[in-house]
Amino acid sequence: MVSGKTATDADVSGQPTLADVYAAQELLAPIIRHNPLAGARWLSDRVGSPVYLAPENLQRAGSFKIRGAYTYLARLTDAERSRGVVAASAGNHAQGVALAAQLLGISTTVFMPEGASIPKVTATKSYGARVEFAGATIEQALIAATEFAGRTGAILVHPFDHPDVVAGQGTLGLEILAQCPEVATVVVCTGGGGLLAGVALAVKSLRPDVEVIGAQAAGAAAYPASLIAGEPVPLRTMRTMADGIAVGRPGDVPFALIRDLVDDVRVVSEDSLARAQVLLLERAKMVVEPAGAAAVAAILDDPTSFTGPVVATLSGGNVDPLLLMRVIRHGLAAAGRYTTLTLRMPDHPGSLAALLQDIGAHGANVVDVRHTRIEPRLSIDEVEIAIELETRGPTHRDEVVQDLRARGYEVAG
């Protein structure tokens, strides 16, 4: 795609316009939190120009989703509101719809995938929604929600594929331009595309020179293939810890805007997501979910390819503490700061103590030790030891491994 694309304020195809985004901004003014952009010097140093974070993880209900959900629900007629609403979500859209419905006095049913994050389920219920479980993916939950709407007459609130939802999400783009008028690049976490499409519509309408870039998890990257095909193409499989952007098919409404306005869509690995999440915790003091770290992960993967000043969205912070613990460990491993070494050595008194002393001499911290003695691959006088270590980074880790090998240890990993 080519930089410098422009948006039009005249549309006859049912697509949202800049006027719709401004109307949503007025509607949302007393509802949402207007969070200031946060400077990120630790990212700026890598990019070579200022980088700012748009912390929607601090938004009401923990993500940007309240913007689109409230915009949609507030525009329902009294007759439509009386029928109630239904939504499908892995958690963030669920909370956004539930909170918006609570504020507007609308009854809500939310279908969530089996295995949805317990904190997200609990939070959704706390806003007054009734939660049902259906399927293993957002798409399967959406099918159940659609069937429920057909049976009961409830209004289906799609998580991203509706003009009002996209217009509501686009208000973040207006806020970014107002707070950082000199911005050159905006990087947006992307699943179904509602946030990316809305931000692109707002930004490109007012500043066509600004690059807008999406960031998707590699295990759920539906947009690259769809953009090549020229139409939404569903993924056959998905696998990512970033459940907030695990969407198997782009929405028709956001796809058209993204195809016409967005300059690039980057794909990031699970390692990159975990590393970004850890750095956001350590350096920005921001708790984000894996999906919310996608934009920062894209910047970390190739920092010099972004023209600054850059604004990166942190799309949500609704993360299960148990998942966060696993992600932190994964992120530390990806950064070379947490590693597991497997060694085979003679099984005699004092051998483990000597090994630990040799490791300790390098300042590495031993977190856990596991022994295996009964394995066909081991001799009767051998033991296999798996040691989990905290190190200062890849260089330090390599130094420890090289020294152990020089001392005669058989190190497998």
Helices and strands as residue ranges (DSSP letters): H 18-28, E 38-39, H 41-47, E 51-55, G 56-58, G 60-62, H 65-74, H 78-82, E 85-88, H 92-104, E 108-112, H 118-126, E 130-133, H 138-152, E 155-157, H 163-179, E 185-189, H 194-206, E 211-217, G 218-220, H 223-229, G 243-245, H 252-261, E 264-268, H 270-279, I 280-284, G 291-293, H 294-301, G 303-305, E 310-314, H 321-334, E 338-346, H 351-360, E 365-372, E 382-390, H 394-406, E 410-411
